[in-house]
């Protein structure tokens, strides 16, 4: 299974690519790979984002392995790399089974099947859908109608089965063995990721998280998560864990239990998690700091009360300002995400965001450009013509070309995005001037 990088452009030309120096293994592929492995299948995961190998080099690796099935994690940033490698793969062996998963396979399954040589798309949570598919392929069974979450071809027709059942008890999933991938990443930080929950209890109108992971929030027990941390700590020479939940701090009681367990068992591992402004306070932050929390990723999104309400963010500018101050004083590093170009924004809304960026206490800004993602309420509210006019192969969270706002000219929006990046750069320079990562890690 492949985690590809942004190495190829629309014309099929090699792009300049800097190998990631702070990276985490692809957790979704590891979960799927572990389920397959425990059911008797030989699995290997290759992460191009940290090797930087071009597709021709990767093809030589694939040829030596000679797999019968190759899975692709298809996302915005690696779309063209995926298509380029898929063509090379099918040219080498037309009979090899190519399976697409992740975002594009979930929301653009029929498009992928029509426009590419993929044989199957696995939609949504893929552990058990892919296991059933691989089992049937190994038995030469060609009736796939009973496998939920699958899109496939039958008699030159593209067919899709109903969505998969969501995995209700996450504790029953096996802990992913990182040996399925080359875990000896030559990076600045030897880190990995852990997922304690799936879905999201909130309903922000721009977010696809629940649509991809299934509606309904589910969470692993603290005991199960601690078991995984011990396994990672004892098996690999890691120094950092990134919790990649939609919102790790949603349940304050869970956070207290988790932090207290880390402290009581003297588990000296640093970690970072996602958080919200309206479920943090000084007591929780002090406890997290004592438990070696070294970073928080927060979604500010907008400095406009009107916009925050319009996207159902369920926070206020006062929440953002107050909690940012508490986090900064706690000594925990904070990364603050900002979203530019939301469809209902006007100039004042964006100017309010820029002013708040200058005002609040944070270490690093992550400036993103709005993308109307399928599975979100904002996407559903678009006209059919507007949806058809989106070129999904070109838009991206960091793209200056995104333009889905009818209240501001594209030129003005790009100027605002540039200003946001300038504010972010100034914040980063201040952060580095005061010691940077070393002071908070």
Buried (B, 14 or more C-beta within 10 A) or exposed (E): BBBBBBBBEEEEEEEEBEBBEEBBBBBBBBBBBBBBBEEEBEBBBBBBBBBEBBBEEBBEEBEEEEBEBBBBBBBBBBBBBBBBBBBBBBEEBEEBBBBBBBBBBBBBBEEBBEEBBBBBBBBBBBBBBBBBBBBBBEEEEEEBEEBBBBBBBEEEEBBBBEBBEBBEEBEEBEBBBBEBBBBEBEBEBBBBBBBBBBBBEBBBBBBBBBBBBBEEBBBBBBEBBBBBBEBBBEEBEBBBBBBBBBBBBBBBEBBBBBBBBBEEEEBEBBBBBBBBBBBBEEEBBBBBBEBBBBBBBBBBBBBBBEBBBBBBBBBBBEBBBBBBEBBBEBEBBBBBBBBBBBBBBBEEBBBBBBEBBEEBBBBBBBBBBBBBBBBBBBBEEBEEEBEEEBEBEEBBBEBBEBBBBEBBEEEEBBEBBEBBBEBBEEBBEEBBEEEBBEEBB
